[in-house]
Structures are given as C-alpha cells and as structure tokens.
Amino acid sequence: MKATKLRVKIASLREQIKQLFMLLEERQKQVGIAFEASQKANDKAETAQKTVNATQNEMRGMVTDMAGTLATKETTDLLAERISKLENVIASGIGRTSGAISVQQLLLQLVPIIVAVIAMIWSFRNGN
C-alpha cells in the first residue's frame, strides 16, 4: 500500500514538474516577444532622434548663416553717427552760396548709406 501511495505521489510530482516546465517555456517565449518589441521600439526611437538631430543641425546652420548677414553694432553706430552729422549740416542751414556745396556733400555722404541699406534689404530677401 505504501508503494502505491508513493507511486501516485511521484506521478503527481512528475505532472507538476511537467506543468512547471511548460509554464517556464511559455514565460520564456513571452519574454522573447517582449524583448523583440522593445528592440523595435528602441530602433524607431533612435531613428526619430536622428531625424530630430538633423533638423536641429539644419536650423543651427540657418541661424549661423543669418547671423553672418546682420549688421554689427559697430556698423550701425557708424551709420547713426554719419546720419547725425548729416542732420547737423542740414539743420545749420549754411546759406545759399554754400548750399550747393552742402547738397553735394550731403549726396556724397548719403550714397554709401543708401547703398548699404539696399544691400542689406537685398541680402535679407534673397536669404544670403
């Protein structure tokens, strides 16, 4: 009788072990599937990040290029000083005789300013 009980107990244990191995195999399959899914998600994220980085680098390049076309503070200060001098010449109203000379001087000083302004406007419109 004891041998029969022992055989039944062993058979029961074998069945439990068999079920545990089946459960272990199923869990390993699930882990494998989850790992593959996480790898795919990681690959997609890396690809997306590369795209973002490329876009950001392009934007940085555009900003750098644009900064090269802007007038410096020294240039704008120089232009402001020249305009101020011209305003003073005009405001002083030197008289009729020297008026022709004043107009000529005014035009000679305005031409470089006008050319610089036109060049800046053209540069901004053409994106250079």
MMTF fields as JSON, N, C-alpha, C and O atoms, coordinates in Angstrom:
{
  "mmtfVersion": "1.0.0",
  "mmtfProducer": "UNKNOWN",
  "numBonds": 511,
  "numAtoms": 512,
  "numGroups": 128,
  "numChains": 1,
  "numModels": 1,
  "chainsPerModel": [1],
  "groupsPerChain": [128],
  "chainIdList": ["A"],
  "bondAtomList": [4, 2, 8, 6, 12, 10, 16, 14, 20, 18, 24, 22, 28, 26, 32, 30, 36, 34, 40, 38, 44, 42, 48, 46, 52, 50, 56, 54, 60, 58, 64, 62, 68, 66, 72, 70, 76, 74, 80, 78, 84, 82, 88, 86, 92, 90, 96, 94, 100, 98, 104, 102, 108, 106, 112, 110, 116, 114, 120, 118, 124, 122, 128, 126, 132, 130, 136, 134, 140, 138, 144, 142, 148, 146, 152, 150, 156, 154, 160, 158, 164, 162, 168, 166, 172, 170, 176, 174, 180, 178, 184, 182, 188, 186, 192, 190, 196, 194, 200, 198, 204, 202, 208, 206, 212, 210, 216, 214, 220, 218, 224, 222, 228, 226, 232, 230, 236, 234, 240, 238, 244, 242, 248, 246, 252, 250, 256, 254, 260, 258, 264, 262, 268, 266, 272, 270, 276, 274, 280, 278, 284, 282, 288, 286, 292, 290, 296, 294, 300, 298, 304, 302, 308, 306, 312, 310, 316, 314, 320, 318, 324, 322, 328, 326, 332, 330, 336, 334, 340, 338, 344, 342, 348, 346, 352, 350, 356, 354, 360, 358, 364, 362, 368, 366, 372, 370, 376, 374, 380, 378, 384, 382, 388, 386, 392, 390, 396, 394, 400, 398, 404, 402, 408, 406, 412, 410, 416, 414, 420, 418, 424, 422, 428, 426, 432, 430, 436, 434, 440, 438, 444, 442, 448, 446, 452, 450, 456, 454, 460, 458, 464, 462, 468, 466, 472, 470, 476, 474, 480, 478, 484, 482, 488, 486, 492, 490, 496, 494, 500, 498, 504, 502, 508, 506],
  "bondOrderList": [1, 1, 1, 1, 1, 1, 1, 1, 1, 1, 1, 1, 1, 1, 1, 1, 1, 1, 1, 1, 1, 1, 1, 1, 1, 1, 1, 1, 1, 1, 1, 1, 1, 1, 1, 1, 1, 1, 1, 1, 1, 1, 1, 1, 1, 1, 1, 1, 1, 1, 1, 1, 1, 1, 1, 1, 1, 1, 1, 1, 1, 1, 1, 1, 1, 1, 1, 1, 1, 1, 1, 1, 1, 1, 1, 1, 1, 1, 1, 1, 1, 1, 1, 1, 1, 1, 1, 1, 1, 1, 1, 1, 1, 1, 1, 1, 1, 1, 1, 1, 1, 1, 1, 1, 1, 1, 1, 1, 1, 1, 1, 1, 1, 1, 1, 1, 1, 1, 1, 1, 1, 1, 1, 1, 1, 1, 1],
  "groupList": [{"groupName": "MET", "atomNameList": ["N", "CA", "C", "O"], "elementList": ["N", "C", "C", "O"], "formalChargeList": [0, 0, 0, 0], "bondAtomList": [1, 0, 2, 1, 3, 2], "bondOrderList": [1, 1, 2], "singleLetterCode": "M", "chemCompType": "L-PEPTIDE LINKING"}, {"groupName": "LYS", "atomNameList": ["N", "CA", "C", "O"], "elementList": ["N", "C", "C", "O"], "formalChargeList": [0, 0, 0, 0], "bondAtomList": [1, 0, 2, 1, 3, 2], "bondOrderList": [1, 1, 2], "singleLetterCode": "K", "chemCompType": "L-PEPTIDE LINKING"}, {"groupName": "ALA", "atomNameList": ["N", "CA", "C", "O"], "elementList": ["N", "C", "C", "O"], "formalChargeList": [0, 0, 0, 0], "bondAtomList": [1, 0, 2, 1, 3, 2], "bondOrderList": [1, 1, 2], "singleLetterCode": "A", "chemCompType": "L-PEPTIDE LINKING"}, {"groupName": "THR", "atomNameList": ["N", "CA", "C", "O"], "elementList": ["N", "C", "C", "O"], "formalChargeList": [0, 0, 0, 0], "bondAtomList": [1, 0, 2, 1, 3, 2], "bondOrderList": [1, 1, 2], "singleLetterCode": "T", "chemCompType": "L-PEPTIDE LINKING"}, {"groupName": "LEU", "atomNameList": ["N", "CA", "C", "O"], "elementList": ["N", "C", "C", "O"], "formalChargeList": [0, 0, 0, 0], "bondAtomList": [1, 0, 2, 1, 3, 2], "bondOrderList": [1, 1, 2], "singleLetterCode": "L", "chemCompType": "L-PEPTIDE LINKING"}, {"groupName": "ARG", "atomNameList": ["N", "CA", "C", "O"], "elementList": ["N", "C", "C", "O"], "formalChargeList": [0, 0, 0, 0], "bondAtomList": [1, 0, 2, 1, 3, 2], "bondOrderList": [1, 1, 2], "singleLetterCode": "R", "chemCompType": "L-PEPTIDE LINKING"}, {"groupName": "VAL", "atomNameList": ["N", "CA", "C", "O"], "elementList": ["N", "C", "C", "O"], "formalChargeList": [0, 0, 0, 0], "bondAtomList": [1, 0, 2, 1, 3, 2], "bondOrderList": [1, 1, 2], "singleLetterCode": "V", "chemCompType": "L-PEPTIDE LINKING"}, {"groupName": "ILE", "atomNameList": ["N", "CA", "C", "O"], "elementList": ["N", "C", "C", "O"], "formalChargeList": [0, 0, 0, 0], "bondAtomList": [1, 0, 2, 1, 3, 2], "bondOrderList": [1, 1, 2], "singleLetterCode": "I", "chemCompType": "L-PEPTIDE LINKING"}, {"groupName": "SER", "atomNameList": ["N", "CA", "C", "O"], "elementList": ["N", "C", "C", "O"], "formalChargeList": [0, 0, 0, 0], "bondAtomList": [1, 0, 2, 1, 3, 2], "bondOrderList": [1, 1, 2], "singleLetterCode": "S", "chemCompType": "L-PEPTIDE LINKING"}, {"groupName": "GLU", "atomNameList": ["N", "CA", "C", "O"], "elementList": ["N", "C", "C", "O"], "formalChargeList": [0, 0, 0, 0], "bondAtomList": [1, 0, 2, 1, 3, 2], "bondOrderList": [1, 1, 2], "singleLetterCode": "E", "chemCompType": "L-PEPTIDE LINKING"}, {"groupName": "GLN", "atomNameList": ["N", "CA", "C", "O"], "elementList": ["N", "C", "C", "O"], "formalChargeList": [0, 0, 0, 0], "bondAtomList": [1, 0, 2, 1, 3, 2], "bondOrderList": [1, 1, 2], "singleLetterCode": "Q", "chemCompType": "L-PEPTIDE LINKING"}, {"groupName": "PHE", "atomNameList": ["N", "CA", "C", "O"], "elementList": ["N", "C", "C", "O"], "formalChargeList": [0, 0, 0, 0], "bondAtomList": [1, 0, 2, 1, 3, 2], "bondOrderList": [1, 1, 2], "singleLetterCode": "F", "chemCompType": "L-PEPTIDE LINKING"}, {"groupName": "GLY", "atomNameList": ["N", "CA", "C", "O"], "elementList": ["N", "C", "C", "O"], "formalChargeList": [0, 0, 0, 0], "bondAtomList": [1, 0, 2, 1, 3, 2], "bondOrderList": [1, 1, 2], "singleLetterCode": "G", "chemCompType": "PEPTIDE LINKING"}, {"groupName": "ASN", "atomNameList": ["N", "CA", "C", "O"], "elementList": ["N", "C", "C", "O"], "formalChargeList": [0, 0, 0, 0], "bondAtomList": [1, 0, 2, 1, 3, 2], "bondOrderList": [1, 1, 2], "singleLetterCode": "N", "chemCompType": "L-PEPTIDE LINKING"}, {"groupName": "ASP", "atomNameList": ["N", "CA", "C", "O"], "elementList": ["N", "C", "C", "O"], "formalChargeList": [0, 0, 0, 0], "bondAtomList": [1, 0, 2, 1, 3, 2], "bondOrderList": [1, 1, 2], "singleLetterCode": "D", "chemCompType": "L-PEPTIDE LINKING"}, {"groupName": "PRO", "atomNameList": ["N", "CA", "C", "O"], "elementList": ["N", "C", "C", "O"], "formalChargeList": [0, 0, 0, 0], "bondAtomList": [1, 0, 2, 1, 3, 2], "bondOrderList": [1, 1, 2], "singleLetterCode": "P", "chemCompType": "L-PEPTIDE LINKING"}, {"groupName": "TRP", "atomNameList": ["N", "CA", "C", "O"], "elementList": ["N", "C", "C", "O"], "formalChargeList": [0, 0, 0, 0], "bondAtomList": [1, 0, 2, 1, 3, 2], "bondOrderList": [1, 1, 2], "singleLetterCode": "W", "chemCompType": "L-PEPTIDE LINKING"}],
  "groupTypeList": [0, 1, 2, 3, 1, 4, 5, 6, 1, 7, 2, 8, 4, 5, 9, 10, 7, 1, 10, 4, 11, 0, 4, 4, 9, 9, 5, 10, 1, 10, 6, 12, 7, 2, 11, 9, 2, 8, 10, 1, 2, 13, 14, 1, 2, 9, 3, 2, 10, 1, 3, 6, 13, 2, 3, 10, 13, 9, 0, 5, 12, 0, 6, 3, 14, 0, 2, 12, 3, 4, 2, 3, 1, 9, 3, 3, 14, 4, 4, 2, 9, 5, 7, 8, 1, 4, 9, 13, 6, 7, 2, 8, 12, 7, 12, 5, 3, 8, 12, 2, 7, 8, 6, 10, 10, 4, 4, 4, 10, 4, 6, 15, 7, 7, 6, 2, 6, 7, 2, 0, 7, 16, 8, 11, 5, 13, 12, 13],
  "groupIdList": [1, 2, 3, 4, 5, 6, 7, 8, 9, 10, 11, 12, 13, 14, 15, 16, 17, 18, 19, 20, 21, 22, 23, 24, 25, 26, 27, 28, 29, 30, 31, 32, 33, 34, 35, 36, 37, 38, 39, 40, 41, 42, 43, 44, 45, 46, 47, 48, 49, 50, 51, 52, 53, 54, 55, 56, 57, 58, 59, 60, 61, 62, 63, 64, 65, 66, 67, 68, 69, 70, 71, 72, 73, 74, 75, 76, 77, 78, 79, 80, 81, 82, 83, 84, 85, 86, 87, 88, 89, 90, 91, 92, 93, 94, 95, 96, 97, 98, 99, 100, 101, 102, 103, 104, 105, 106, 107, 108, 109, 110, 111, 112, 113, 114, 115, 116, 117, 118, 119, 120, 121, 122, 123, 124, 125, 126, 127, 128],
  "secStructList": [7, 2, 2, 2, 2, 2, 2, 2, 2, 2, 2, 2, 2, 2, 2, 2, 2, 2, 2, 2, 2, 2, 2, 2, 2, 2, 2, 2, 2, 2, 2, 2, 2, 2, 2, 2, 2, 2, 2, 2, 2, 2, 2, 2, 2, 2, 2, 2, 2, 2, 2, 2, 2, 2, 2, 2, 2, 2, 2, 2, 2, 2, 2, 2, 2, 2, 2, 2, 2, 1, 7, 7, 2, 2, 2, 2, 2, 2, 2, 2, 2, 2, 2, 2, 2, 2, 2, 2, 2, 2, 2, 2, 7, 7, 7, 1, 6, 6, 2, 2, 2, 2, 2, 2, 2, 2, 2, 2, 2, 2, 2, 2, 2, 2, 2, 2, 2, 2, 2, 2, 2, 2, 2, 2, 2, 2, 6, 7],
  "xCoordList": [0.812, 0.0, 0.869, 0.568, 1.938, 2.82, 3.459, 3.636, 3.797, 4.429, 3.461, 3.875, 2.196, 1.197, 1.046, 0.997, 0.974, 0.862, 2.097, 2.015, 3.229, 4.469, 4.476, 4.906, 4.007, 3.943, 2.973, 3.261, 1.857, 0.874, 1.488, 1.316, 2.184, 2.823, 3.891, 3.983, 4.689, 5.732, 5.089, 5.568, 4.028, 3.325, 2.777, 2.843, 2.245, 1.711, 2.831, 2.667, 3.957, 5.092, 5.621, 5.962, 5.69, 6.142, 5.204, 5.652, 3.925, 2.947, 3.126, 3.038, 3.373, 3.593, 4.873, 4.91, 5.925, 7.19, 6.984, 7.482, 6.249, 5.961, 5.221, 5.549, 4.226, 3.464, 4.344, 4.205, 5.241, 6.157, 7.096, 7.353, 7.605, 8.457, 7.686, 8.215, 6.438, 5.605, 5.375, 5.438, 5.109, 4.911, 6.196, 6.153, 7.333, 8.622, 8.878, 9.319, 8.606, 8.78, 7.876, 8.304, 6.638, 5.696, 6.186, 6.118, 6.675, 7.188, 8.421, 8.584, 9.277, 10.457, 10.049, 10.657, 9.028, 8.52, 7.988, 8.244, 7.251, 6.684, 7.792, 7.712, 8.828, 9.963, 10.649, 11.024, 10.813, 11.422, 10.608, 11.159, 9.302, 8.418, 8.51, 8.589, 8.5, 8.594, 9.941, 10.011, 11.005, 12.335, 12.405, 12.94, 11.871, 11.851, 11.054, 11.467, 9.923, 9.103, 9.86, 9.801, 10.577, 11.326, 12.483, 12.814, 13.102, 14.178, 13.646, 14.275, 12.469, 11.87, 11.532, 11.769, 10.981, 10.635, 11.896, 11.901, 12.951, 14.221, 14.782, 15.26, 14.727, 15.213, 14.421, 14.993, 13.106, 12.266, 12.611, 12.674, 12.831, 13.165, 14.512, 14.67, 15.477, 16.782, 16.659, 17.28, 15.877, 15.671, 15.004, 15.402, 13.997, 13.3, 14.256, 14.221, 15.106, 16.055, 17.07, 17.457, 17.504, 18.433, 17.789, 18.446, 16.517, 15.79, 15.704, 15.914, 15.396, 15.314, 16.674, 16.76, 17.744, 19.082, 19.452, 20.031, 19.12, 19.429, 18.678, 19.238, 17.423, 16.62, 17.203, 17.287, 17.603, 18.191, 19.512, 19.784, 20.329, 21.592, 21.353, 22.085, 20.337, 19.993, 19.558, 19.941, 18.755, 18.286, 19.464, 19.534, 20.382, 21.565, 22.358, 22.834, 22.5, 23.224, 22.544, 23.204, 21.214, 20.47, 20.658, 20.837, 20.617, 20.784, 22.203, 22.392, 23.188, 24.567, 24.726, 25.368, 24.133, 24.197, 23.521, 24.035, 22.36, 21.623, 22.414, 22.445, 23.044, 23.817, 24.955, 25.348, 25.483, 26.554, 26.091, 26.913, 24.804, 24.298, 23.844, 23.573, 23.761, 23.286, 24.384, 25.57, 23.972, 24.926, 25.42, 24.669, 26.694, 27.259, 26.883, 26.421, 27.078, 26.782, 27.682, 27.242, 28.932, 29.866, 29.377, 29.44, 28.888, 28.4, 27.184, 27.103, 26.24, 25.039, 25.387, 24.787, 26.348, 26.771, 27.415, 27.184, 28.224, 28.862, 27.818, 27.91, 26.827, 25.756, 24.97, 24.629, 24.685, 23.956, 24.761, 24.198, 26.063, 26.917, 26.923, 26.853, 27.004, 27.004, 25.662, 25.623, 24.584, 23.26, 23.141, 22.582, 23.665, 23.625, 24.399, 23.948, 25.562, 26.344, 25.575, 25.577, 24.924, 24.139, 22.983, 22.681, 22.35, 21.253, 21.763, 21.099, 22.947, 23.529, 23.838, 23.613, 24.355, 24.656, 23.372, 23.326, 22.352, 21.077, 20.471, 19.974, 20.522, 19.925, 20.649, 20.032, 21.942, 22.692, 22.336, 22.596, 21.75, 21.301, 22.367, 22.207, 23.411, 24.608, 24.391, 25.274, 23.38, 23.166, 23.191, 23.496, 22.846, 22.664, 23.969, 24.001, 25.011, 26.267, 26.851, 27.273, 26.859, 27.419, 26.352, 26.637, 25.14, 24.052, 24.333, 24.081, 24.861, 25.167, 26.244, 26.18, 27.224, 28.289, 27.718, 28.079, 26.826, 26.226, 25.395, 25.433, 24.637, 23.83, 24.739, 24.475, 25.828, 26.77, 27.389, 27.489, 27.797, 28.358, 27.319, 27.627, 26.105, 25.024, 24.827, 24.729, 24.771, 24.581, 25.753, 25.547, 26.96, 28.131, 28.129, 28.611, 27.596, 27.53, 26.323, 26.368, 25.259, 24.07, 24.207, 23.646, 24.937, 25.046, 25.552, 24.922, 26.64, 27.083, 26.048, 25.901, 25.342, 24.321, 23.181, 22.714, 22.736, 21.639, 22.065, 21.29, 23.289, 23.797, 23.843, 23.465, 24.301, 24.38, 22.992, 22.801, 22.032, 20.663, 20.063, 19.431, 20.262, 19.742, 20.39, 19.711, 21.695, 22.393, 21.864, 21.707, 21.59, 21.055, 19.664, 19.366, 18.82, 17.462, 17.535, 16.838, 18.366, 18.52, 19.018, 18.551, 19.97, 20.526, 19.455, 19.389, 18.624, 17.576, 16.53, 16.056, 16.165, 15.141, 15.632, 14.852, 16.909, 17.459, 17.987, 18.43, 17.953, 18.36, 19.865, 20.306, 20.645, 22.121, 22.698, 23.913],
  "yCoordList": [-1.172, 0.0, 1.254, 2.244, 1.183, 2.333, 2.557, 3.704, 1.524, 1.654, 2.293, 3.098, 1.954, 2.533, 4.02, 4.831, 4.373, 5.796, 6.556, 7.692, 5.898, 6.537, 6.731, 7.778, 5.738, 5.864, 6.972, 7.741, 7.059, 8.106, 9.471, 10.418, 9.561, 10.832, 11.21, 12.373, 10.25, 10.505, 10.932, 11.869, 10.27, 10.62, 12.045, 12.816, 12.378, 13.727, 14.761, 15.823, 14.444, 15.365, 15.52, 16.626, 14.416, 14.494, 15.384, 16.181, 15.24, 16.06, 17.536, 18.399, 17.823, 19.207, 19.769, 20.915, 18.932, 19.368, 19.633, 20.625, 18.743, 18.902, 20.215, 20.949, 20.509, 21.748, 22.977, 24.014, 22.832, 23.94, 24.205, 25.362, 23.154, 23.333, 23.967, 24.82, 23.547, 24.149, 25.628, 26.465, 25.939, 27.337, 28.14, 29.279, 27.54, 28.202, 28.483, 29.576, 27.516, 27.703, 28.82, 29.651, 28.835, 29.879, 31.262, 32.226, 31.344, 32.627, 33.066, 34.251, 32.119, 32.458, 32.985, 33.926, 32.384, 32.88, 34.305, 35.162, 34.551, 35.886, 36.92, 38.042, 36.519, 37.432, 37.725, 38.866, 36.703, 36.896, 37.845, 38.726, 37.66, 38.544, 39.978, 40.924, 40.135, 41.475, 42.115, 43.316, 41.323, 41.85, 42.32, 43.393, 41.526, 41.918, 43.202, 44.079, 43.316, 44.532, 45.744, 46.825, 45.557, 46.69, 47.07, 48.25, 46.097, 46.388, 47.206, 48.169, 46.801, 47.537, 48.965, 49.914, 49.106, 50.446, 51.288, 52.478, 50.672, 51.375, 51.816, 52.942, 50.942, 51.289, 52.453, 53.362, 52.42, 53.517, 54.832, 55.888, 54.748, 55.957, 56.522, 57.737, 55.641, 56.107, 56.776, 57.812, 56.203, 56.786, 58.152, 59.105, 58.24, 59.52, 60.565, 61.728, 60.152, 61.091, 61.574, 62.743, 60.689, 61.105, 62.151, 63.105, 61.978, 62.95, 64.294, 65.346, 64.25, 65.488, 66.175, 67.392, 65.396, 65.976, 66.626, 67.712, 65.966, 66.528, 67.844, 68.81, 67.876, 69.096, 70.215, 71.362, 69.874, 70.887, 71.413, 72.611, 70.523, 70.966, 71.868, 72.836, 71.557, 72.402, 73.783, 74.805, 73.796, 75.07, 75.883, 77.093, 75.224, 75.929, 76.541, 77.672, 75.794, 76.301, 77.519, 78.486, 77.469, 78.604, 79.837, 80.942, 79.655, 80.783, 81.354, 82.57, 80.471, 80.919, 81.706, 82.756, 81.191, 81.898, 83.257, 84.247, 83.304, 84.556, 85.553, 86.747, 85.055, 85.951, 86.607, 87.734, 85.897, 86.465, 87.611, 88.41, 87.707, 88.774, 90.005, 91.048, 89.892, 91.015, 92.051, 91.723, 93.291, 94.373, 94.299, 93.974, 94.609, 94.608, 95.898, 96.851, 95.925, 97.124, 98.275, 99.422, 97.962, 98.999, 99.646, 100.866, 98.814, 99.335, 100.226, 101.309, 99.776, 100.588, 101.864, 102.908, 101.802, 103.015, 104.003, 105.209, 103.48, 104.344, 105.004, 106.196, 104.227, 104.79, 105.849, 106.895, 105.586, 106.56, 107.842, 108.937, 107.711, 108.889, 109.7, 110.929, 109.017, 109.722, 110.415, 111.538, 109.758, 110.377, 111.599, 112.62, 111.496, 112.629, 113.817, 114.958, 113.551, 114.633, 115.288, 116.508, 114.438, 114.981, 115.838, 116.892, 115.374, 116.161, 117.51, 118.531, 117.511, 118.771, 119.719, 120.925, 119.167, 120.001, 120.607, 121.796, 119.806, 120.292, 121.327, 122.369, 121.021, 121.911, 123.254, 124.267, 123.276, 124.522, 125.512, 126.705, 125.054, 125.944, 126.916, 128.12, 126.458, 127.237, 128.417, 129.273, 128.522, 129.674, 129.243, 128.101, 130.244, 129.949, 129.636, 128.717, 130.332, 130.138, 128.766, 128.029, 128.469, 127.166, 126.082, 124.917, 126.448, 125.469, 124.406, 123.224, 124.82, 123.84, 122.888, 121.686, 123.418, 122.563, 121.637, 120.462, 122.169, 121.351, 120.215, 119.091, 120.518, 119.484, 118.419, 117.221, 118.895, 117.952, 117.068, 115.853, 117.663, 116.891, 115.93, 114.78, 116.405, 115.58, 114.355, 113.229, 114.586, 113.474, 112.5, 111.286, 113.006, 112.129, 111.29, 110.158, 111.841, 111.071, 110.138, 109.089, 110.503, 109.657, 108.441, 107.384, 108.579, 107.485, 106.198, 105.157, 106.205, 104.942, 104.371, 103.154, 105.247, 104.779, 104.113, 103.041, 104.748, 104.189, 102.859, 101.903, 102.797, 101.546, 100.455, 99.314, 100.792, 99.801, 99.298, 98.102, 100.202, 99.811, 98.917, 97.905, 99.293, 98.477, 97.093, 96.087, 97.039, 95.751, 94.887, 93.677, 95.489, 94.726, 94.187, 93.028, 95.015, 94.583, 93.459, 92.452, 93.627, 92.591, 91.287, 90.205, 91.403, 90.209, 89.47, 88.241, 90.199, 89.549, 88.906, 87.811, 89.56, 88.995, 87.742, 86.82, 87.696, 86.544, 85.483, 84.428, 85.728, 84.725, 84.498, 83.422, 85.448, 85.294, 85.827, 85.784],
  "zCoordList": [0.0, 0.0, 0.0, -0.666, 0.755, 0.792, -0.574, -0.984, -1.264, -2.579, -3.563, -4.397, -3.482, -4.381, -4.09, -5.015, -2.849, -2.489, -2.967, -3.434, -2.836, -3.252, -4.766, -5.25, -5.519, -6.978, -7.381, -8.299, -6.723, -7.011, -6.718, -7.486, -5.631, -5.236, -6.265, -6.655, -6.704, -7.706, -9.025, -9.664, -9.439, -10.677, -10.574, -11.531, -9.42, -9.201, -9.279, -9.88, -8.673, -8.705, -10.127, -10.546, -10.871, -12.257, -13.08, -13.904, -12.848, -13.567, -13.211, -14.084, -11.947, -11.526, -12.155, -12.602, -12.178, -12.788, -14.281, -14.814, -14.954, -16.373, -16.621, -17.553, -15.788, -15.923, -15.654, -16.302, -14.69, -14.391, -15.573, -15.907, -16.204, -17.382, -18.536, -19.25, -18.715, -19.77, -19.476, -20.376, -18.219, -17.811, -18.026, -18.492, -17.686, -17.873, -19.359, -19.716, -20.21, -21.653, -22.171, -22.973, -21.715, -22.141, -21.702, -22.465, -20.475, -19.963, -20.763, -21.054, -21.113, -21.909, -23.283, -23.794, -23.878, -25.154, -25.004, -25.85, -23.931, -23.698, -23.494, -23.993, -22.749, -22.536, -23.869, -24.137, -24.699, -26.012, -26.877, -27.538, -26.868, -27.647, -27.122, -27.905, -25.809, -25.218, -25.537, -25.794, -25.522, -25.828, -27.281, -27.563, -28.194, -29.607, -29.804, -30.564, -29.129, -29.241, -28.714, -29.299, -27.598, -27.043, -27.964, -28.071, -28.628, -29.579, -30.757, -31.195, -31.264, -32.378, -31.958, -32.706, -30.763, -30.265, -30.097, -30.409, -29.609, -29.431, -30.777, -30.91, -31.77, -33.105, -33.693, -34.295, -33.514, -34.009, -33.306, -33.934, -32.001, -31.238, -31.692, -31.81, -31.945, -32.415, -33.779, -34.018, -34.663, -35.984, -35.866, -36.537, -35.018, -34.817, -34.24, -34.641, -33.301, -32.694, -33.72, -33.706, -34.608, -35.662, -36.558, -36.973, -36.854, -37.679, -36.958, -37.562, -35.675, -34.885, -34.855, -35.021, -34.642, -34.591, -35.921, -35.945, -37.017, -38.34, -38.543, -39.061, -38.137, -38.269, -37.416, -37.854, -36.201, -35.323, -35.886, -35.816, -36.441, -37.026, -38.23, -38.437, -39.021, -40.16, -39.674, -40.245, -38.615, -38.062, -37.524, -37.739, -36.83, -36.32, -37.462, -37.361, -38.545, -39.707, -40.3, -40.681, -40.377, -40.92, -40.044, -40.557, -38.733, -37.81, -37.938, -37.933, -38.053, -38.22, -39.512, -39.533, -40.597, -41.875, -41.789, -42.311, -41.126, -40.999, -40.154, -40.452, -39.108, -38.241, -39.014, -38.714, -40.011, -40.821, -41.708, -42.156, -41.969, -42.837, -42.057, -42.65, -40.753, -39.954, -39.759, -39.727, -39.631, -39.394, -37.949, -37.03, -37.781, -36.428, -35.716, -36.345, -34.422, -33.632, -34.079, -34.156, -34.37, -34.816, -36.113, -36.27, -37.042, -38.314, -38.109, -38.688, -37.291, -37.057, -36.307, -36.562, -35.384, -34.679, -35.648, -35.562, -36.571, -37.562, -38.456, -38.752, -38.886, -39.707, -38.931, -39.484, -37.673, -36.85, -36.702, -36.715, -36.561, -36.421, -37.718, -37.686, -38.846, -40.128, -40.368, -40.869, -40.016, -40.167, -39.269, -39.672, -38.057, -37.128, -37.692, -37.593, -38.283, -38.887, -40.041, -40.207, -40.824, -41.934, -41.425, -41.984, -40.368, -39.794, -39.308, -39.482, -38.698, -38.208, -39.365, -39.263, -40.469, -41.636, -42.181, -42.498, -42.289, -42.814, -41.856, -42.284, -40.562, -39.572, -39.492, -39.161, -39.789, -39.659, -40.763, -40.612, -41.869, -42.949, -43.371, -43.17, -43.929, -44.188, -45.14, -45.2, -45.828, -46.713, -48.167, -48.512, -49.025, -50.432, -51.137, -51.955, -50.868, -51.579, -51.279, -52.17, -50.046, -49.686, -49.748, -49.47, -50.106, -50.2, -51.228, -50.993, -52.385, -53.432, -52.945, -53.202, -52.249, -51.715, -50.645, -50.577, -49.811, -48.756, -49.332, -48.832, -50.395, -51.037, -51.633, -51.537, -52.257, -52.85, -51.763, -51.935, -50.664, -49.566, -49.005, -48.69, -48.885, -48.377, -49.264, -48.775, -50.574, -51.502, -51.431, -51.453, -51.348, -51.275, -49.996, -49.989, -48.939, -47.697, -47.67, -47.027, -48.351, -48.356, -49.265, -48.974, -50.348, -51.313, -50.651, -50.841, -49.892, -49.268, -48.291, -48.178, -47.596, -46.651, -47.408, -47.023, -48.482, -49.284, -49.9, -49.915, -50.403, -50.985, -49.921, -50.188, -48.725, -47.643, -47.26, -47.044, -47.177, -46.821, -47.908, -47.605, -49.169, -50.277, -50.254, -50.46, -50.006, -49.956, -48.817, -48.98, -47.677, -46.542, -46.869, -46.582, -47.464, -47.823, -48.854, -48.728, -49.857, -50.884, -50.27, -50.624, -49.345, -48.699, -47.898, -47.943, -47.173, -46.379, -47.268, -46.968, -48.347, -49.24, -49.946, -50.183, -50.284, -51.005, -50.066, -50.521, -48.784, -47.797, -47.764, -47.361, -48.162, -48.145, -46.875, -46.683]
}
